[in-house]
Amino acid sequence: MDTIQVNDKTFKPYITATEIDAAIKKLAAELERDYAHSKPLFIAILNGSFIFASDLFKSLNFPAEICFIKLASYKGTKSTGQVVTSIGLDADVFERDVIILEDIIDTGKTLSQFLPQLAHQQPKTLRICALLHKKEATVYPIDITYLGFTIPDKFVVGYGLDYDGFGRNFGAIYQLVDA
């Protein structure tokens, strides 16, 4: 088992690049089934979702638009409990089918604060597509329509997920080794 070092922490392999690719293909097929005729708007939550959003968007075989918003609530390996918007939404969502793209949903705090703001703009539909969900960590319930993996409440890096800004560049997902 090959571990990786990110800053001062050690991580072990958890979800392979092949498994991620298969999940993305499955999600793309589900999205195509539901949105092939509506030209939906995808809103990717930065920074973590950029790789997931890119790979998923390239897998879609129907007209769609994508934009990005930067929301953050993590520092180190823990949520700060504060959601900060660094880059705001610049697309009109009124009467659009909107799909939020998230790399990971754990406590649900970030989306619980963002979704009401978005709903106020009256999209036709508003759904969530997430690569990962830490169901055990969820404090603010979020309805995830499209989901790649449910994972335990363990810290992960890779495939866009970071530890203090590092580790996003790995093609697979790695789980923190317990000390």
Secondary structure, 3 states (H helix, E strand, C coil): CCCEEECCEEEEEEECHHHHHHHHHHHHHHHHHHHCCCCCEEEEEECCCHHHHHHHHHHCCCCCEEEEEEEEEEECCEEEEEEEEEECCCCCCCCCEEEEEEEEECCCHHHHHHHHHHHCCCCCEEEEEEEEECHHHCCCCCCCCEEEEECCCCCEEECCECECCECCCCCCEEEECCC
